[in-house]
Amino acid sequence: MAGFSVSSYAPERSAWGKLIARDSLVRKLDWPLLGSAIALSFIGSLLVYSATRNRDSLTHGDPYYFFIRHALNTGIGFALMVGTIWLGHRTLRGAVPILYGLSVILVLAVLTPLGATVNGAHAWIIIGGGFSLQPSEFTKITIILIMAMLLAARVDAGDQLHPDHWTVAKALGLAAIPMAIVMGMPDLGSVMVMAVIVLGVLLASGASNRWVFGLLGSGTAGAVAVWQLGLLDDYQIARFAAFANPALDPAGVGYNTNQARIAIGSGGLTGTGLFQGSQTTGQFVPEQQTDFVFTVAGEELGFLGAGLILVLLGVVLWRACRIARETTELYGTIVAAGIIAWFAFQSFENIGMTLGIMPVAGLPLPFVSYGGSSMFAVWVAVGLLQSIRVQRPISA
């Protein structure tokens, strides 16, 4: 009878086990992180619609043109997040060299006739049907993954307490390859983000402080050399000049920043009301659905609405920091730290340039700005964070 009982109920227990496992996965997800990311994307869809609904030259007469595509991009990004969680960051760890190689090939493809120039940066590949691809967005992820794989390999295996100098040098060399290609496009904004990512990864890896200070020093020297040797394009120099002196060319290169500050300043505490902003409706702020989407929030939702976006971004960063702190494997810590550095700097730069406290660099606001490549990349990053939380090793 005992044998009969075991054989009869084993399949049923197996089915229940699978159900419990699925339920456990759902309960292990970081819901504040996921909820904040979803809320940011939802707010972004409203802001994108407000910024583009009456711009017939962009929408071809369809006021929902950008809204539908933003929603579609968000949906695809969410699916990519689910796929990333399902595969797991550990499984992806074995495929990192392939992903890194593909990302380098894609950024190189931009420099071929496949590439296209948008807003002065030759950083896009036109797919067709109104869709385009910006490979540098995905390169941010692969830089994090390839550096994490190298720096954590021997530490997680128990062979070392910290990455050795040769390992750090290899990791920096691999990060420098796509960064140099992106700099040649030129896409200075993306290179700035990648540099901050590299710094965040090094700090989290436990590498010698000599590497951190050396990177800071070489970065400063490189920036000075780029400026002195005239390697920046004219439009990039003009942006920095306008940042240093906003009154230099208010009708030219300083126009975007000046109009952005007027839009945000007119919102007051509660804003003019969604879809009611005069600056937004009057189309005074260029690129308002992408780089300057925060101005829509400042004008139409006011200080409270814009503050809500900051709070939600803060929750995303807070939960990412908690995930990085709680995992017991260095690989997960480094990946989470790279994502934190990426999201934090890019958010600060995007919002800062609309307020005039940072130079215009053409960087989207994570989860909020319109753009497929950016949306896909940030949701994959959320998937990596969730996977690190779900699969984190249990301490003895």
PADRENRO-80603 format. One line per 4 residues: number of its first residue (from 1); their letters; for each residue x negated, y, z of C-alpha. Coordinates in pm, whole numbers. Layout:
REM residues N
NUM> a> X Y Z | ...
***
This chain:
REM residues 396
1> magf> 0 0 0 | -284 238 76 | -432 187 -268 | -93 242 -428
5> svss> -42 561 -229 | -375 711 -338 | -333 628 -705 | 26 750 -712
9> yape> -38 1090 -564 | -386 1171 -698 | -254 1338 -1018 | -10 1543 -813
13> rsaw> -283 1658 -578 | -499 1745 -877 | -223 1965 -1020 | -176 2136 -684
17> gkli> -552 2182 -659 | -558 2362 -991 | -271 2583 -881 | -446 2667 -554
21> ards> -767 2739 -743 | -587 2982 -973 | -417 3146 -679 | -752 3174 -504
25> lvrk> -903 3344 -808 | -624 3600 -815 | -662 3668 -442 | -1039 3710 -476
29> ldwp> -1008 3988 -733 | -1087 4338 -615 | -743 4490 -657 | -831 4848 -555
33> llgs> -1096 4846 -830 | -860 4697 -1088 | -569 4920 -989 | -780 5236 -1006
37> aial> -914 5144 -1351 | -562 5075 -1478 | -435 5404 -1330 | -718 5598 -1496
41> sfig> -640 5441 -1835 | -269 5519 -1792 | -341 5881 -1703 | -581 5895 -1996
45> sllv> -310 5781 -2238 | -86 6070 -2127 | -370 6323 -2154 | -472 6194 -2497
49> ysat> -112 6219 -2618 | -80 6573 -2485 | -407 6676 -2653 | -322 6532 -2995
53> rnrd> 57 6524 -3040 | 69 6849 -3236 | -266 6825 -3419 | -135 6723 -3759
57> slth> -478 6747 -3920 | -594 6462 -3694 | -275 6259 -3657 | -159 6272 -4023
61> gdpy> 181 6385 -3901 | 228 6105 -3648 | 227 6252 -3295 | 179 5904 -3144
65> yffi> -126 5822 -3361 | -388 5858 -3087 | -155 5748 -2806 | -88 5412 -2973
69> rhal> -456 5357 -3048 | -556 5452 -2695 | -304 5202 -2557 | -429 4938 -2802
73> ntgi> -791 5005 -2702 | -695 4972 -2336 | -515 4644 -2404 | -814 4502 -2592
77> gfal> -1045 4624 -2316 | -828 4454 -2053 | -841 4130 -2252 | -1220 4159 -2270
81> mvgt> -1226 4201 -1892 | -1018 3885 -1846 | -1247 3697 -2084 | -1554 3818 -1895
85> iwlg> -1408 3700 -1563 | -1313 3365 -1718 | -1662 3309 -1857 | -1829 3442 -1544
89> hrtl> -2140 3653 -1511 | -2348 3343 -1442 | -2243 3178 -1767 | -2311 3500 -1954
93> rgav> -2654 3510 -1790 | -2765 3228 -2021 | -2644 3418 -2327 | -2803 3751 -2233
97> pily> -3097 3723 -2479 | -2850 3662 -2765 | -2629 3954 -2657 | -2932 4178 -2626
101> glsv> -3054 4083 -2974 | -2710 4149 -3124 | -2692 4492 -2958 | -3034 4587 -3098
105> ilvl> -2925 4473 -3446 | -2608 4683 -3418 | -2791 5001 -3317 | -3039 4941 -3599
109> avlt> -2746 4904 -3840 | -2646 5261 -3756 | -2969 5379 -3919 | -2875 5202 -4244
113> plga> -2614 5320 -4499 | -2354 5155 -4272 | -2402 5436 -4021 | -2198 5755 -4009
117> tvng> -2247 6096 -3849 | -1987 6230 -3605 | -2037 6564 -3425 | -2404 6579 -3517
121> ahaw> -2494 6229 -3394 | -2559 5957 -3649 | -2437 5695 -3400 | -2134 5530 -3557
125> iiig> -2041 5244 -3787 | -1718 5302 -3979 | -1510 4983 -3983 | -1212 5114 -4179
129> ggfs> -844 5168 -4110 | -921 5462 -3885 | -1146 5255 -3658 | -1517 5296 -3590
133> lqps> -1780 5139 -3365 | -2041 5309 -3147 | -2300 5038 -3072 | -2481 5244 -2808
137> eftk> -2185 5191 -2572 | -2244 4815 -2570 | -2619 4866 -2542 | -2561 5012 -2195
141> itii> -2427 4672 -2087 | -2701 4466 -2248 | -2976 4682 -2096 | -2827 4614 -1753
145> lima> -2798 4240 -1821 | -3142 4185 -1976 | -3318 4377 -1699 | -3118 4198 -1429
149> mlla> -3197 3859 -1583 | -3571 3927 -1583 | -3602 4106 -1250 | -3388 3856 -1056
153> arvd> -3504 3527 -1211 | -3788 3436 -975 | -3635 3614 -675 | -3306 3419 -696
157> agdq> -3508 3100 -748 | -3688 3167 -419 | -4033 3203 -577 | -4072 3574 -494
161> lhpd> -3937 3831 -254 | -3958 4114 -510 | -4020 4137 -887 | -4388 4146 -974
165> hwtv> -4548 4421 -1183 | -4563 4214 -1502 | -4192 4132 -1480 | -4102 4498 -1425
169> akal> -4317 4598 -1723 | -4139 4345 -1948 | -3797 4463 -1831 | -3883 4827 -1897
173> glaa> -4025 4739 -2238 | -3706 4561 -2344 | -3495 4854 -2220 | -3714 5100 -2411
177> ipma> -3652 4935 -2751 | -3280 5019 -2790 | -3330 5351 -2610 | -3587 5458 -2869
181> ivmg> -3355 5359 -3154 | -3061 5551 -3002 | -3286 5853 -2945 | -3369 5847 -3315
185> mpdl> -3002 5877 -3417 | -3016 6122 -3225 | -2774 6049 -2939 | -2931 6227 -2645
189> gsvm> -2627 6181 -2419 | -2636 5802 -2443 | -3012 5798 -2385 | -2962 6004 -2068
193> vmav> -2711 5748 -1940 | -2943 5459 -2027 | -3231 5627 -1843 | -3017 5661 -1530
197> ivlg> -2911 5296 -1565 | -3275 5186 -1581 | -3354 5390 -1270 | -3056 5243 -1082
201> vlla> -3155 4890 -1182 | -3514 4941 -1064 | -3399 5081 -729 | -3165 4784 -673
205> sgas> -3421 4522 -778 | -3664 4595 -498 | -3942 4679 -743 | -4239 4874 -613
209> nrwv> -4171 5243 -557 | -4468 5317 -781 | -4254 5208 -1076 | -3967 5433 -969
213> fgll> -4189 5740 -924 | -4379 5654 -1241 | -4054 5634 -1435 | -3939 5970 -1299
217> gsgt> -4272 6129 -1382 | -4294 5983 -1731 | -3933 6080 -1798 | -4002 6440 -1701
221> agav> -4318 6448 -1910 | -4133 6291 -2204 | -3854 6548 -2185 | -4105 6832 -2186
225> avwq> -4290 6675 -2480 | -3970 6629 -2679 | -3884 6996 -2623 | -4232 7129 -2700
229> lgll> -4278 6916 -3011 | -3941 7022 -3152 | -3803 6669 -3174 | -3450 6779 -3082
233> ddyq> -3203 6873 -3353 | -3091 7234 -3377 | -2743 7160 -3240 | -2894 6992 -2931
237> iarf> -3123 7290 -2865 | -2826 7523 -2907 | -2627 7324 -2650 | -2901 7357 -2390
241> aafa> -2937 7728 -2470 | -2563 7779 -2425 | -2576 7592 -2094 | -2857 7817 -1970
245> npal> -2676 8131 -2090 | -2299 8083 -2150 | -2269 8437 -2287 | -2532 8370 -2554
249> dpag> -2288 8272 -2831 | -1930 8261 -2694 | -1777 8230 -3041 | -2025 7967 -3156
253> vgyn> -2209 7701 -2964 | -2073 7826 -2630 | -1713 7818 -2752 | -1630 7466 -2628
257> tnqa> -1751 7528 -2274 | -1588 7869 -2245 | -1251 7742 -2367 | -1279 7439 -2137
261> riai> -1327 7659 -1833 | -1037 7883 -1937 | -813 7576 -1970 | -911 7432 -1632
265> gsgg> -894 7771 -1458 | -542 7837 -1586 | -407 7522 -1422 | -418 7649 -1066
269> ltgt> -313 7412 -790 | -36 7214 -957 | -92 7288 -1326 | 132 7424 -1598
273> glfq> 312 7091 -1637 | 241 6788 -1851 | 259 6878 -2224 | 304 7246 -2127
277> gsqt> -54 7375 -2134 | -100 7679 -2358 | -470 7606 -2423 | -393 7244 -2508
281> tgqf> -85 7317 -2716 | -267 7602 -2891 | -554 7367 -2981 | -815 7604 -2840
285> vpeq> -1038 7331 -2694 | -1214 7114 -2956 | -1257 6736 -2906 | -1000 6753 -2629
289> qtdf> -893 6389 -2660 | -1250 6262 -2622 | -1532 6459 -2458 | -1311 6736 -2313
293> vftv> -1010 6531 -2200 | -1061 6649 -1841 | -956 6998 -1948 | -606 6867 -2022
297> agee> -581 6737 -1666 | -716 7063 -1523 | -470 7278 -1718 | -154 7068 -1713
301> lgfl> -191 6875 -1385 | -387 7139 -1197 | -632 7092 -915 | -421 6814 -763
305> gagl> -400 6612 -1085 | -766 6661 -1170 | -850 6573 -810 | -653 6249 -845
309> ilvl> -878 6148 -1135 | -1183 6218 -920 | -1037 6011 -635 | -965 5716 -866
313> lgvv> -1318 5732 -1010 | -1445 5746 -653 | -1251 5430 -565 | -1401 5250 -865
317> lwra> -1752 5348 -752 | -1679 5264 -387 | -1554 4915 -471 | -1847 4857 -707
321> cria> -2087 4955 -426 | -1913 4711 -193 | -1943 4432 -449 | -2314 4507 -493
325> rett> -2366 4501 -117 | -2172 4181 -46 | -2322 3951 -308 | -2616 3740 -190
329> elyg> -2781 3697 -532 | -3013 3965 -665 | -2884 3922 -1021 | -2532 4025 -918
333> tiva> -2663 4313 -709 | -2867 4450 -999 | -2580 4419 -1249 | -2341 4598 -1012
337> agii> -2600 4870 -939 | -2655 4932 -1310 | -2280 4971 -1363 | -2256 5209 -1066
341> awfa> -2536 5426 -1204 | -2370 5426 -1548 | -2019 5518 -1429 | -2138 5773 -1174
345> fqsf> -2370 5967 -1403 | -2142 5958 -1707 | -1844 6079 -1503 | -2051 6357 -1346
349> enig> -2191 6466 -1682 | -1853 6463 -1858 | -1668 6657 -1588 | -1970 6879 -1524
353> mtlg> -1992 6994 -1885 | -1624 7098 -1882 | -1696 7306 -1572 | -2014 7455 -1716
357> impv> -2246 7299 -1456 | -2395 7046 -1701 | -2497 7081 -2067 | -2264 6946 -2335
361> aglp> -2384 6592 -2414 | -2095 6427 -2595 | -2018 6162 -2334 | -1665 6026 -2277
365> lpfv> -1499 6012 -1935 | -1480 5641 -1837 | -1132 5487 -1881 | -978 5827 -1963
369> sygg> -1125 5957 -2290 | -1008 5830 -2626 | -1252 5590 -2791 | -1248 5217 -2857
373> ssmf> -1616 5138 -2804 | -1629 5325 -2474 | -1305 5167 -2352 | -1419 4815 -2442
377> avwv> -1754 4864 -2270 | -1617 4998 -1940 | -1359 4719 -1914 | -1626 4455 -1980
381> avgl> -1821 4620 -1697 | -1515 4586 -1470 | -1499 4219 -1571 | -1862 4174 -1467
385> lqsi> -1794 4339 -1131 | -1489 4119 -1071 | -1685 3808 -1167 | -1961 3897 -922
389> rvqr> -1700 3934 -648 | -1511 3615 -735 | -1821 3398 -779 | -2038 3546 -507
393> pisa> -2228 3277 -316 | -2113 3206 36 | -2377 3271 301 | -2464 2980 527
***
